[in-house]
Amino acid sequence: MEQLKSVEEFNTLKDNSKVVFMFSADWCGDCRFIEPLMPEIEQENDDFKFIHVDRDEFIDLCAELAIFGIPSFLAYEEGEEIGRFVSKDRKTKEEINDFLAAL
């Protein structure tokens, strides 16, 4: 999964593609739990581009987007938010796939 490098890149990606941003942090146990499963999730949902967003590096962006719990997922298509799976709870592979399938 690619890493977000800048807020400008975030805006370009959300405006010009079908993208899922995964917000997480190195210290987050629930993020580490789902991380090994992300390659499978990406492969099973290859109509989306997946981008990892480090919550600590982009704390202002997270606040602007109301991302207060991690791991969280925010999906855009051509500039429109099409879904969010945002909570502080641990997420399973099945829950993430169900969220993506409903978009």
C-alpha positions in Angstrom: 0.0 0.0 0.0 1.3 3.4 -0.9 2.0 6.0 1.8 0.4 9.5 1.6 3.2 12.0 1.1 1.3 15.3 1.3 -2.1 17.0 1.7 -1.8 18.0 -1.9 -1.4 14.4 -2.9 -4.5 13.6 -0.8 -6.6 16.2 -2.7 -5.3 15.0 -6.1 -6.1 11.4 -5.4 -9.5 12.0 -3.9 -10.5 14.3 -6.8 -9.2 12.1 -9.6 -9.6 8.4 -8.7 -11.6 5.8 -6.8 -9.5 5.6 -3.7 -9.7 4.3 -0.1 -7.6 6.1 2.5 -6.6 3.9 5.5 -5.8 6.1 8.5 -3.6 4.4 11.1 -0.5 4.9 13.3 2.5 2.8 14.3 1.5 2.7 17.9 -2.1 1.5 17.2 -2.6 -2.2 18.2 -5.8 -2.5 16.2 -4.0 -1.1 13.1 -1.2 -3.6 13.5 -3.9 -6.4 13.8 -5.4 -5.6 10.3 -2.2 -4.6 8.6 -1.1 -8.1 7.6 -4.6 -8.6 5.9 -4.5 -5.4 3.9 -2.7 -7.0 0.8 -5.5 -9.5 0.6 -8.2 -6.8 1.0 -6.5 -4.7 -1.7 -6.4 -7.7 -4.1 -10.0 -8.6 -3.4 -11.1 -4.9 -4.0 -8.8 -4.0 -6.9 -11.3 -1.4 -8.3 -10.0 0.9 -5.5 -6.6 2.4 -5.1 -5.5 2.1 -1.4 -3.4 4.8 0.3 -2.1 4.6 3.9 -2.3 7.8 5.9 -0.2 8.1 9.0 -2.5 9.7 11.6 0.4 11.3 13.5 2.0 12.8 10.4 -1.4 14.2 9.1 -3.1 15.0 12.4 -4.6 18.3 11.0 -6.1 16.4 8.0 -7.6 13.8 10.3 -9.2 16.5 12.4 -10.5 18.3 9.3 -12.0 15.0 8.1 -13.3 14.0 11.6 -11.1 10.9 11.7 -10.8 10.5 15.5 -10.6 6.7 15.8 -8.1 4.4 14.0 -7.9 2.3 12.0 -10.4 4.1 9.8 -11.2 4.0 6.1 -12.5 6.9 4.0 -13.5 6.3 0.3 -13.8 8.8 -2.5 -14.7 8.6 -6.1 -13.9 11.6 -8.4 -14.0 14.0 -5.5 -17.1 12.7 -3.7 -17.0 10.9 -0.4 -18.7 7.6 -1.1 -18.3 6.0 2.3 -16.5 6.0 5.6 -15.8 3.3 8.1 -14.6 5.4 11.0 -14.5 4.2 14.6 -12.0 3.3 17.3 -13.0 -0.3 17.3 -10.9 -3.2 15.9 -12.0 -4.1 12.4 -11.9 -7.5 10.8 -11.2 -8.4 7.2 -14.8 -9.4 6.7 -16.1 -6.0 8.1 -13.7 -4.1 5.8 -14.7 -6.2 2.7 -18.4 -5.7 3.6 -17.9 -1.9 3.8 -16.1 -1.8 0.4 -18.7 -4.1 -1.2 -21.5 -1.7 -0.1 -19.9 1.3 -1.8 
